[in-house]
Amino acid sequence: MKFQLALCQMKVVMDKSVNLKTAERMIREASKNGAQVIALPEMFNCPYSNKYFREYGEPENGETCKMLSSLAKELKVTIIGGSIPELAEDRVYNTSYSFSKDGEMIGKHRKIHLFDIDVKGGIRFKESETLTAGNEITMFDTEFCKIGVAICYDVRFPELFRKMTLAGAKLIVLPGAFNMTTGPAHWDLTMRARALDNQIYFAAVSPARDTEGPYQAYGSSCVANPWGEFCGKADAREAIVYSEIDLEYLDDIRNQLPLLKHRKEELY
Ligand SMILES: O=C(O)CCC(=O)C(=O)O
């Protein structure tokens, strides 16, 4: 079984309606080019800043969800809708909604690990000033395979992905927006490591870099294959990354190098 994955590395601007139009344009283009699973970046409708999350936030089934659901249904594609600020009661979550090709919501992931860091000479960010953490692992079935979804800083916690792998995920999609300090240092390495350790396809989708916006995303959306190599990669500019996800190849790699079978669970 093979299928086509597309990652829409879109430019995110201050105007929410422009962001929704860009997402729609890129999803339509990806679908026209044969993509069957299409993913968007973290916080694709909102500038990535604590200042804006509440203002741009929407309850579940707000206008962004409605747009993604109807596009999925119209184009008959699975959409992993990056993430957006979700308003629930008085809280704000960083939430990714996924839709089946019938337009049904099949996944909802609230970012589990909040990005609260202070790197000397680099970046300081404290998501917990505005956001609340989720507490569930997110996986769903599609006609192709089980897909897991996590968001950005979640990627740094390998146990999460091992768990998804053991539960049958073959593709993990990570909407993410690394920055210009940790991006060059860790992005490529971390995405390849998650793919290699678990012998899965691991796809990370970032916004394009906007040197005029309040946050400079690293870009570099990529797909790493079960051998740990990139099989799709963007630079910092707006682009769609296409990759073939080949589940027979995944099985071949696992047969040739049976890492998952060689685990000694009784020891660790
Ligand atoms: O882990 C990192 O270095 C970046 C994480 C991040 O930007 C985020 O979680 O939004």
The ligand as a MOL file (V3000), in Angstrom:
LIG
                    3D

  0  0  0     0  0            999 V3000
M  V30 BEGIN CTAB
M  V30 COUNTS 10 9 0 0 0
M  V30 BEGIN ATOM
M  V30 1 O 11.2810 22.3200 20.7280 0
M  V30 2 C 11.6230 23.3710 20.1560 0
M  V30 3 O 12.7980 23.7060 20.0640 0
M  V30 4 C 10.6200 24.2770 19.5440 0
M  V30 5 C 9.2410 24.0080 20.0230 0
M  V30 6 C 8.2450 25.0140 19.6200 0
M  V30 7 O 8.5470 25.9820 18.9670 0
M  V30 8 C 6.8550 24.8120 19.9770 0
M  V30 9 O 6.5400 23.8610 20.6950 0
M  V30 10 O 6.0240 25.5920 19.5210 0
M  V30 END ATOM
M  V30 BEGIN BOND
M  V30 1 2 1 2
M  V30 2 1 2 3
M  V30 3 1 2 4
M  V30 4 1 4 5
M  V30 5 1 5 6
M  V30 6 2 6 7
M  V30 7 1 6 8
M  V30 8 2 8 9
M  V30 9 1 8 10
M  V30 END BOND
M  V30 END CTAB
M  END
